[in-house]
């Protein structure tokens, strides 16, 4: 197989902000079964954060998020401008997907200047390169450690992200 690279839209420009390390807003794009909300919930148990999910949650996903007492909210049917604003408002982009065709949230988040957590699976690992925390998406402990590393080294991953997105310029 081969990863066919996609460009990131020109509207995704750096929007630098101080990362809230004591209670970050973690943006999670998508609610399909491959988007791995359940493992994210397990990983975030007891973690001080706000999980902001773009997608209409299933009853099972709501149950798991509530079971692990996750501080979350869910939004859906957003315009492109509203999605862009979600990236601008977040502290971390969360994308521990089980499978994807490409993984646009990786480069969209990096373009804005947000640290990204994603899966150590193809094509996500090729898209992210060394500019994101790569985790085992089937292991909540790996995801949890990834968040901890991102909060500790967020500036490093933001800087690497800006370098990585140059590969995706029109």
N, C-alpha and C positions, 0 to 999 in steps of 0.2 A: 504494500500500500504506500501511498504518498500523501502528505498533507499539502493541500492547496491553500496557500495563504490568502486571506481576505484583508482588504484595507480597512482602517478605522476611519470613521467619518470626521470631517473637518470641525464639526461642532464639538467634538471631544477635545477640549483644550485644558491645559493645566489650570486647576483651581486649588491652589495650595491652601492648606489649613492646618492648624495644630491638631494632631491626632489625640482624641480623648483616650488616654491610656487607662484611666480608672474605671470608665464605663463606656467602651466604644460602641458606636452604632455599626452593626455588621449587616451589610446589604447582601441579600440572597436573591438572585434572579432565577425565577422559574419554580414551578411546583410539580413538574412531571416526576414519575418514579425515579428516573435517572438523575434527578437533581439532588437527591440524597438528603432531604430535610430530616428524616428520622435519625440518621447518624449525626447530623449537625446538632440536633436536640440533645442527644446523649452526650456529645462532646462538650456542650455548653452548660451541662448541669452544674449549678453552683458558681458559674462564671458570671461576673458582673458585666452585663452588656445589654444592649437592646438589639434584638434580631428583627430586621425590617425585611419582610418577604414580599417580593413582587410576584403575584400569582394567586389564584383563588384556591385556597387550601381545601383538601378533602377532610372528611370527618376523622379519618385515621390520623392524618397529619396533625390536626388540632388536638386530638387525644394525646399523641406522643409529646407534643410541645407542652401541653398542660401537665401531663404526667411528670415531666422533668422540671416543671415550674420555670419555664423559659419566659422571660420578658420579651414578648414579640408583638408585632402588629403586621397586618396583611393588607396589601393594596393591590388593585388590579384594574384592568381596562385603562391603563395610562397612555397618554399621548407620548410621542417621542420626546417632546420638551420636558414632560414630567419625569420620564425615565432618566433623562440627563440630569435633572435636578436631584434625583435620588442618589446618583453617583456623587454629585457635588456635596451632598449633605452627609454622606457616610464617612466612616473612619477606616473600614476594611471592606474589601469585596470578597465574598465567600463563594467559591465555586468548586466544591468537592464532588463533582459530577462522576457518575459511574460510566457514562459514555456520551459522546458528543460528535457532531459532524465537524466542528471547529472550536468553538468556545469564545465567542465575541466578548462576553463580560470580562475576560482576562485583559484584553488589550484596551477595552473601553475604560476599565478601572485604572489601568496603568497610564493611559492618556490623560486622565483627570489628575493623576498624582496620588493614587491610593494604593496602599500595599494590598497584594492579592494572595489569597490562599486557594490553591487548586489541586487537582488530582495528579498523582504521579503515573498517569496513564496517557496513552496517545488518544487524540492529538493534543490534549491540554499541555503535556510536558514539552512538546515541541513549540507550541505557541508561547508558553510562558518562559521558556529557556531557563536561565538561572535567576530570573528577575521576579520570581514568586516563590512562596513556600509551597513545596510539593509534598503532598501527604497521601497516605494509603486511604482512599475514600471508604473502604470497608472497615476501617479501624477507628472508632471514635477517639481512642487515646492518641493516635497519630494526629487526628484533626485538632484535638485539644492542645497538644504540644505545638502544633503549627500556629495557633492563635497566640500562644505565649511567646513564641519566637518573633512573630510579626510585631507584637507590641513592644518587645525589647529592641528590635532592630528595624523599626518601621522606616526610618530615614534612609537606611541602606537599600531597602527594597523599593522605595519610591524612586530613588536615584537610578537603580538598575532598571526599573520599569520604564523610565523616560528613555533610556538607551535602547531597551528592547523594542519599543514601539516604532523606532525609526525603520525597522524592517517592514512595517505595515503602512507606510506612508504612500499615498497615491502618487 
